[in-house]
Amino acid sequence: MELLEELSNAKLKKPPANGKVAFLRNIDQIKAALDQGYTAVDVWRVMHDRGEVKVKYNQFALYVRRFIRETKQ
């Protein structure tokens, strides 16, 4: 039982995910960069290196499709 209790406590201490919040906070800059012809991977790389977006690229690309590409259609 000790292992299960420890795992349960560790899970509670994990900070909530805030990748979507960070993406949406910067969505205007991301849209502007994409409109200027930069690729999503280039935008992600710079923002990730600066610590502004901590999600992996595949999640970032999903947010681009969901919040930017689909709204244009």
C-alpha positions as CSV (number, residue, x, y, z in Angstrom):
1,M,0.0,0.0,0.0
2,E,2.9,2.4,0.6
3,L,3.6,2.6,-3.1
4,L,0.0,3.4,-4.1
5,E,-0.2,6.1,-1.4
6,E,3.1,7.6,-2.5
7,L,2.0,7.6,-6.2
8,S,-1.3,9.2,-5.3
9,N,0.4,11.9,-3.3
10,A,2.9,12.5,-6.1
11,K,0.1,12.9,-8.6
12,L,-1.6,15.5,-6.4
13,K,1.6,17.5,-6.2
14,K,2.0,17.7,-10.0
15,P,1.3,21.3,-11.2
16,P,-1.7,21.7,-13.6
17,A,-1.0,21.8,-17.3
18,N,-0.9,25.3,-18.6
19,G,0.2,24.7,-22.2
20,K,-3.1,25.8,-23.7
21,V,-3.2,28.9,-21.5
22,A,0.3,29.9,-22.6
23,F,-0.6,29.3,-26.3
24,L,-3.7,31.4,-26.1
25,R,-1.9,34.1,-24.2
26,N,0.5,34.4,-27.2
27,I,-2.0,33.6,-30.0
28,D,-1.8,37.1,-31.6
29,Q,1.9,36.9,-31.9
30,I,1.7,33.3,-33.2
31,K,-0.9,34.3,-35.8
32,A,1.2,37.2,-37.0
33,A,4.3,35.1,-37.3
34,L,2.4,32.4,-39.3
35,D,0.9,35.1,-41.5
36,Q,4.4,36.4,-42.2
37,G,5.3,33.0,-43.6
38,Y,7.2,31.4,-40.7
39,T,6.4,27.8,-40.1
40,A,4.8,26.5,-37.0
41,V,7.9,24.6,-36.0
42,D,10.0,27.7,-36.2
43,V,7.5,29.6,-34.1
44,W,7.4,26.8,-31.6
45,R,11.2,26.4,-31.4
46,V,11.8,30.1,-30.6
47,M,8.9,30.2,-28.1
48,H,10.0,26.9,-26.5
49,D,13.6,28.1,-26.2
50,R,12.5,31.3,-24.5
51,G,10.3,29.3,-22.1
52,E,7.1,30.9,-23.2
53,V,5.5,27.6,-24.4
54,K,6.5,24.4,-22.6
55,V,4.4,21.9,-24.6
56,K,6.0,19.6,-27.1
57,Y,5.7,20.5,-30.8
58,N,3.0,18.0,-31.6
59,Q,0.7,19.6,-29.0
60,F,1.7,23.1,-30.3
61,A,0.8,22.0,-33.8
62,L,-2.6,20.7,-32.6
63,Y,-3.3,24.1,-31.0
64,V,-2.3,25.8,-34.2
65,R,-4.8,23.7,-36.2
66,R,-7.5,24.0,-33.6
67,F,-7.3,27.7,-32.7
68,I,-5.8,29.3,-35.8
69,R,-6.3,27.2,-38.9
70,E,-9.9,26.0,-38.3
71,T,-11.1,29.5,-37.4
72,K,-9.9,30.8,-40.7
73,Q,-12.1,28.4,-42.6
